[in-house]
């Protein structure tokens, strides 16, 4: 009885393996047939139009406008910049008005690619 169960299990595994192999081998053909031609041209007129679900709060809008009015062009541009931690020093923050500093971009901590997380 145990031998029969073992053979049955082996047969099921073999059938599953053959079935998955046929699906895997057929996938590239299906993908090639269904793949649309890619274009480097954007067509915004074809994009879906999404209705605004939230209305703007006049109080919030007034606060945002007040903050923007106080900011110089340098302040506004600086908020758009995200500098990698390896390319800036703490002293640079006194000179440049940056939006954020990325830690973990393309630079390793202390130039050690194998540095531990903590």
N, C-alpha and C positions, 0 to 999 in steps of 0.2 A: 504494500500500500504506500509506504514511504517512497519507494523507488518510482512508483507511478506518479506521485505528486511531484517528485523532482524532475521527471521527464516532461510532465505537463508544464511545469514552471519554465523549464529550458525551452520548450516549444513556444510558449507565449513570449518569452524574451526574444527569441529568434524572429517571430512574426512582427513584433514591435520594432525591432531593429531594421527589418526589411522595409516596413511601412515608412519609418522615419527616413530611411535612405532614399526611398522613391520621392518623398516630399521634398527633401533637401536637393536632390538632383533636378527636380522639376522647377524649383523656385527661380533660378536664374533665367530660365526661358520665359516664365510668366512675367518676371520683373522687366525683362527687355521688351516684351510686347506691350506692357501697360505704361511704361515710363514715357511721360510727355517730353517733348523737345524743350530743352532749357534755353532761356533767352537772357541776355544781359540787360535787356530793356525793361524798365518798370512801367506798368500801366495802371496808374492810380484810378483811372476811370473804371477799372474792373474790380476794384477793391470793394468789399461789402461796406455799406453805410450802417454804422451803429448809432442808434439813438442815444442821446445823453439821458441817463437815468437820474442823475443827481443835478439839481439846480445849484448854481453858484450862490454862496452866501454873501450878501453885500458887505457884511462886517468883515469877513475873512478877506474878501477882495480889497477892501479899503486898507486893511492891515498890510497885505502884501504890497500894494502900491506905495504905501508909506515907507516900507523897508527898502523897496527898490529905489525910491526917490532919494534916500539917504546914501545909497551906494554909488561909488565912482565906477567908471568903465573898468578900471583895474580890479575893483572888488568883484564886479559881475563876471569878468573873464576868469579871474582866479577861482571862482566857485565852480567853474566848468572843468578845471584841471585836476587830474588825479595822477600824482607823481609817484613813481616807484621809490621805495624806501632806500634803495641803494644809490639813488641819484640825488639825494638831498640830505642836508644836515639840519640839525635844530636851529642853527644860526640863520639858515636860508628862510625859515618861517618868519623871521623878523623883517625880512626884506620883501618876500613874495607872498601874496595873499592867495593861498591855495585852498581849494575845496576839500581835498582829502589826500592822505598819503597811503598808498597801497603797500601792505605788508604781505608778502607771499605771492607776488606777481612772478617776475622772471628772476628774482634775486633770492639767494639763499641767506639765511641768517648768518652774519659774520663771514660770508662767502664760504660756508661749510654746507655743501650739498647734502650731507648725511646728518645734519643737525637734528637732534631729537625734538619732539613737539614741545616739550617743557624744559 
